[in-house]
Amino acid sequence: MTLDVTVRSLAFETLQDILNDKAYSNIVINEVLSNNELNRSDKALFTELVYGTLKRKFTLDYYLKPFVQTKLKGWVRQLLWMSIYQYVYLDKVPEHAIINEAVEIAKSKGGPHNGNVVNGILRSIMRSELPDFSEITDDKKRIALQYSLPKWLVDHWVTHHDIPQTETIAQSLLTKVDQTVRVNLTRITVSEAQSRLEQEGYSVQVDPHLAYCLHISSKPIIESRLFKDGLISIQDKSSMFVAHLMDLKEGDEVLDACSAPGGKACHMAEILNDTGNIGATDIHEHKIDLIDFNIKKLRLSNISSFEHDATKKYAKVYDKILVDAPCSGFGVLRHKPEIKYEQSQTSIDSLVETQLAILDNVKDSVKPGGTLMYSTCTIEQMENENVIYTFLKANKDFEFDPIVHPITGELVKTMQILPQDFNSDGFFITRIKRKEN
């Protein structure tokens, strides 16, 4: 078996772990890359196959459907998805290689019969015209199939955004996102970080909205000495806006109530530059280790972590509190595409209850005159505007504390970042203030 086939075998096994055993795509992909000696091009192919197939699962099944005459085993269908993905979306892969390697995987896993089934279906697909999405007259159904989204989610987005905007969102979630890093200004300047990264062979651009945000390309940032030494951190641009807009002041006492793995808490500690104190909490004991790892790596002294359930009372009050709430994650589908197949209307309703419970608890820990930042990495309105307006309606001692929109410069009560706005994750951010007594 050639190395190239091994890459595809690894990709297929990884897809099964994610689709069948509910493994997290980003975690299992990193584990496979760490545990197998692959060169850079093979790592890129492996990652492309796994993420690409996951992102387009519904679309690939739509292409496959006309060519299936009998019931397929689940793993055979998944192997065909991966093969069709290569055929449709990867120009440099020869058709004979796609067929031969898929057949070998099928024979290895299920014997000659399954190899023949895969061979026959793939040859039929490559001899024929693929189904045309323009033939689907229902726009919402077309968007769901063309961009591989659950129909119920498309219905939601169309209600809030209309058809053209929903299609733009769906399209953007299938495009590659910029790799961005946050410069640790407590240890290095932006210009020094840029210079050293360029010396390491990276292409670097300073972000136009956040000076400490660098856009990186050319090779994986995890290979950088600066990343390994804690001089920069991997963080999406949209996520950086959260701490940036908290209006932190020297000496502030701050709580990050849903902190793990600690990226935003560490960002706030960097902004405060060794003053004040950040309390970073999470409900899961094992996630506290992730926060502590980042604190130690970045060498931050004004931040401490402790295990705590954000729906239970805290022992002190704070100047600023961040609730980066547990959410559906529909803003980060580029990184975790399996989310869209796992969430449902019922799970959204349950998340909204949790989000409101956390806000209702932490409100008592905000000092009079202090502020509470609410953020999510979703673009689902039920978890965003609806949650904050529901909270404010029930808590008259809180009011909006408007934030400056980075594009328009206008003061806004809420900021919904869509994936296409900055070629970054979708994010929701709002800041509210507890009125003085």
N, C-alpha and C positions, 0 to 999 in steps of 0.2 A: 504494500500500500504506500503510495507516495505521500510526501508531506502535505501536498495540496489537498489530497483526499482527507488526510487527518484533520486539516483545518475545517473542512466541511462536516466531518463526523463530529468534531467538537462542537461546532455550531448547532448541529441537529440535536445532539445530546443536551446542550444548554437550553435550546428552545423547549425541549420536553420538560426539563426541570421547571421552567417558568410557566409554561402553559398547563402542565398536568399537576405539578407539585406546588404551585403558587410561590416559587422562589422569586425574590426581588431581582429584576433584570440587572440593575447596576451592580449589585453585590455579587451575584453569581458570575457575571461577566468578568469582573475584577479578579475573582478567585481563579477562574479558568486561565486568565492571562498570567496570573502570578505562578500558577502551578505547572505551566507548560512552556517549554522553551521554543518560542516562536519569534521569527524575525519581524521587523517593523511592518512589512507589507502583509505578512500572514496575520499579524494582530489586527491590522486594519480590515482585512477581508473577513476575519472572524466576527469582529464587532459589527461590520456592515451587514453581514448575513443575519445575525441575531436581531439587531435593532430594526433592520429593514423589514424583515418578515413579521416581527411583532407589530410594528407600526401599521402595516398594511394587511393584516389578517383577513378582514372582511372583504377587502378589494380582491385579494388573491383567491379567496374562496368563490367570489363572483366570477372570476376568470375561469376557475376550475370547473364550476358546476355543469356547463353544457357537455363536458367531456367525460363525465362519470355516469356509467350505466348501472353499476351495482353498488351495494353498500361498501364503503371503505373503512378499514381499521383507522382508528384515530391517529396513530403514528404515521401511517401511510399518507393520510391527508396532510399532516404537518410537514412531512418530507416533500410532498408535492408543492406546498406553499413556498417552501424555501427554494425549490427549483424554479418555480414560476417567477419568484422575485428576481432571481438571477437573470432569467430570460428576458423579462420586461424592463428591468431597471438598471442592470449592470451591463453596459455596452461591450466591455472588454472580455467577457467570458464567452468562449466558443460554445455553440449549441451542443456539439458532440461531447464536450467536457461536462456540461450540465447533466446530460442524459447518463453518460457512463458512470459518473460519480454517484448520482442518485441511485442508479441500479445496483451498484456495489454496496451502498449503505443498506438498501432494501434487502438484498440477498443475505448480507451479513446478519441483519436483525431478524428477518422473517423467512429466509429460504428462497429458492429459485422462483416459486410462484409469485411472491410479492415483487421480486425483481422484474418479472415479465409484466405485471400489472403497471408498475411505475414506468417501465419502458414504453408500453403501448400508449398510455395516457399522455406522456410528455411528447412523444412523436406526433400524436394527433394534434396536440396544441400547437406545435411548431409548424405544422402543415396548414393550419387553419387561421381564419380571422378571429381575433379575440372579441368578446362582447363589447359593444359601444355604450358608454355611459349616457351619451346624448339621446339614446332611445328611451331612457327612463323619464317619463313626463312629470312625475311628482318630484319637485325640486328637493324636498326634504329627504325623500328616500334616495335620490341620486347623490346628494351630499354625503349621506350616511355610508353608502357603498363606495363612492369614489374616493373618499378620504378615510374610510375605515373608522367610523364613529357609531356608537349606539344610536338608534333612531330616537329614543326618548331624550337623549342629550341634545341632538340636533333640534328637536322640537322646542326644548328649553331656550336654546341660544337664539333661534329664529324669533321667539316671542320677545326677547330682550334686545336683539340686535338687527333683525330683518335678514332676508335671504343673502344679499350680497356681502354684508359684513360677516355673517356666519361662514360663508364660503371662504372668505379671506382668512378668518381665524383657522378654519380647518386646514387650509392650504399651508399656512405658516407653521402649523404643528408638525408638518412632514419635512420641513426644510432644516438644514443644519444650523444650529445655534452658534453664535460666537463663543469662543473660549475666553472667559474673563477671569482675572485675578485681582485681589485686593492687596495693595501694598501696605505692609505693616509699618506705619509712619513712626511708631515708637522706636524703630531700629534702623530704618533706611529711608532716604528720600525717594520721591517718585523718579527723579532724573537718574539717580544712582541705580535704582532697580531696573529702569529701562535700559540703561547702558550695559549693565551686567547681563541682562537677559539677551540683548543683542549680541554680546560677546559669546554667549553660549549657543548662538545660532538661531535664535527666535526672531520672528518678525513681530514688532511691538507697536501698538498705537495707543496713545492716551485718549481716554474717553472724553467726549465733549461736554458731558454733564457732571461727571464725577472724576475729579482730578486724580484720585488714588486708584481708579479702576483702569486696568490695562487690558487691551484686547490682544490675545496671543495666538499666533499660528506658526506653522512650519513643522512642529513636532510636539509630542505629548508633554504637557507642563510638569507632569510628575517626575520627569527625568531631570528637571532643573535643580541645581544646587540651592538656589534661592528658596524653592518650595520645600526642599528637604530640611533646610535650616530654619524654616519659619519666618523668613523675610517677606514672603507673599503667601496668600491663602487662595485656594480655589473658591470662588463664589460668583454666582450669577449677578449680572448688573442689577436686575430688578430687585433682587434680595438686598443688595447694598443700599437701596433707597430707604429701607426701613430704619436702620440706625441713623442714616444721614438726615432723615426728616424728624427725628425725635427731639431735636433742639436741645441737645445735651449741654449742660453747663459744668464748669469746673467744680468738682466736689459733690456732684449729684449722687444721691443714693438711688440705685436703680435695681429693679427686679425684672428678670427675664423668666416668665412663668412656665414656658413650654420650650425649653432651651435646646435640648439635644439635636444635633451634635455640638452645638455651641458656637456656630459661625457668627450669628448676629450678636450674641453676648460678647464674644471676643472683639468684634468690630466696635461695639460700644466702648469696651475697655480701651481700645486703641484711640478712639476719639477723645476720651477723657484723659489720656496720656498720663497714666500713673496717679491720677487724682480720683476722689470719690470711691465708690465701691459698687460692683455689679454682683448681684446674687443670681446665679444661674441654676434653675431647678428643673427637674424632670420627674415624672411619676415612676419611671423604670430605673431600677438600681444599675443594671448593666450599661445603660446609656450615660450615666454619670461618668463612667470610665472614658467615654468618647469626649465628653466636655473637658475632663481633666487632661486628656492627651493633648487636646488643642491648646489649652491654657499653658501647659508646660512647653510645648513646641514653640509657641509664639513668645514665651518668656514674659507673660503678663502678671503683674503683681496685684492689680486692683480688682480682681475677680475671684470668686469662690463658688463652688458648686455644692449642692446638697439635694438629696432625694425629697421630693414633695409632690403631693397630688394637688394640682392647681384648682381643683374644686373644693379644697379644704382650706380653712383659715390660715393665714400667715401670722407670724408672731410680731411683726413690726410694720411700720408704714414707710412709704418710699416717695421720692420726688417724682420719679418716672417709672411706669410699668409698661413692659411690652408683653402683649399676648399674641404670639405668632401661633395661631390656633391650629389644632389638628383639623385637617380639611380633606376634601376629595382629591386634591392635587391635580385638577384638570389644567392648571397652568404649566405643569412640568411634564407634559406628555412626551416631549421630545426626549427626555432622559428616562422616563419610566412609563413606556407606552402601554404596559399591561394594565395600568390603572383603569383605563377607559373601558376595559372588558369586565372589570370586577365590581365597579361601583354601580349603584342602582338608585332609583328614587327613594327607596326605603332607607338605604344607607345614608343618603344626603339628609333625610329627616332626622336620623339619629345623630349625625354630626352637628346639625344646627342646635339640637338640644344640649350637646356637650359644649359647644361654643358659648351659648348663652349662660350655661352653668358656670363656666370659668369666669366670664365677665362679671357675673353676679357675685362671685366670691371675691375676686381681686379688687373690686371697686372699694371695699372697706379698707384696703391697704394703700390707697392713693391719698396723699396729704391734701388738705384743702389748698386749692391753687395748683396742685400737681396735675400731671397729664398721664393719660393711658393711650398707648398706641395699639391698635388692633390691625393685624395683617394676616393674610392667607396667601397660599400659592395656588389659588384657584380662580377661575373666571365665572364661577357659578353664583349668580346674583342672590340666591337663597341663603348662601353662606356669608355673603358680603354685605351689600346695602341692607338687605332685609334684617340681618342679625343686628347691625349697629343701630338702625332706626327702631327696632323692637326694644333694644336695651335702653335707648334714650327716652323712649316713650314711658318706660317704667321707672326711670331714674331721673327725676327733674333736677337733681343737684349736679348733673353732668350736662355739658353742652359741647358742640363741635369747637375744636381749636384748629381753624383752617390751615392748610399746608400750601406751600408754593409748588405749583405744577412745573416740573422741569422743562417741559416743552413750551408751554404758553406763558409761563411766568405769572399766571393768574392764581389768586387764592381760591382753593377748592376745599369742600368739606370731605369729599372722598376721592380717591384716585384709583381707578381701575386700569392697570397696565395690561394691554392685550399682547399676545405673543409677537405680533407684527410691529408693535410700536417702536421697540428698540432692538428687534431681533434677539429677544431675550425671553425669559420665562414670563408667563402670565402671573400677575400679582395684584393684590388688593391692599390698599393702605389707607387708614384714616386715623386721625388723632382727636381725642376728646379730652376735655378739661373738667376737673372737679371744681365747682364754684367755691369761692371763699365763703367762710361762715359769716 
